[in-house]
Amino acid sequence: MTNLKFHAPVPVDLEGDLASLPGDGARMAPHWAVPRIASRPVSPALIHGVSVPPASARLLDAMEDYGD
């Protein structure tokens, strides 16, 4: 039988709390590359045909931040 051993490069807290999240994110960030996408502004004249379902419009209208 093979005995596999794993050694974490940093101490791992499996019972972590919210305070440990920034450190976890900082350790993971180098592993994810952000693709370079050239984004250009879109003219408002090109934005058309947007429709909002009535149920969604009522939901947003009922929300304090988005109402009237």
ChimeraX attribute file (.defattr): number of C-alpha atoms within 10 A of each C-alpha:
attribute: neighborCount
match mode: 1-to-1
recipient: residues
	/A:1	3
	/A:2	4
	/A:3	5
	/A:4	5
	/A:5	6
	/A:6	6
	/A:7	7
	/A:8	7
	/A:9	6
	/A:10	7
	/A:11	7
	/A:12	10
	/A:13	9
	/A:14	6
	/A:15	6
	/A:16	10
	/A:17	8
	/A:18	6
	/A:19	8
	/A:20	11
	/A:21	11
	/A:22	10
	/A:23	10
	/A:24	13
	/A:25	10
	/A:26	10
	/A:27	11
	/A:28	10
	/A:29	11
	/A:30	9
	/A:31	8
	/A:32	7
	/A:33	7
	/A:34	8
	/A:35	6
	/A:36	6
	/A:37	6
	/A:38	5
	/A:39	6
	/A:40	6
	/A:41	5
	/A:42	8
	/A:43	7
	/A:44	7
	/A:45	6
	/A:46	7
	/A:47	8
	/A:48	7
	/A:49	6
	/A:50	5
	/A:51	7
	/A:52	9
	/A:53	7
	/A:54	9
	/A:55	9
	/A:56	10
	/A:57	12
	/A:58	12
	/A:59	11
	/A:60	14
	/A:61	13
	/A:62	12
	/A:63	10
	/A:64	8
	/A:65	8
	/A:66	9
	/A:67	11
	/A:68	8
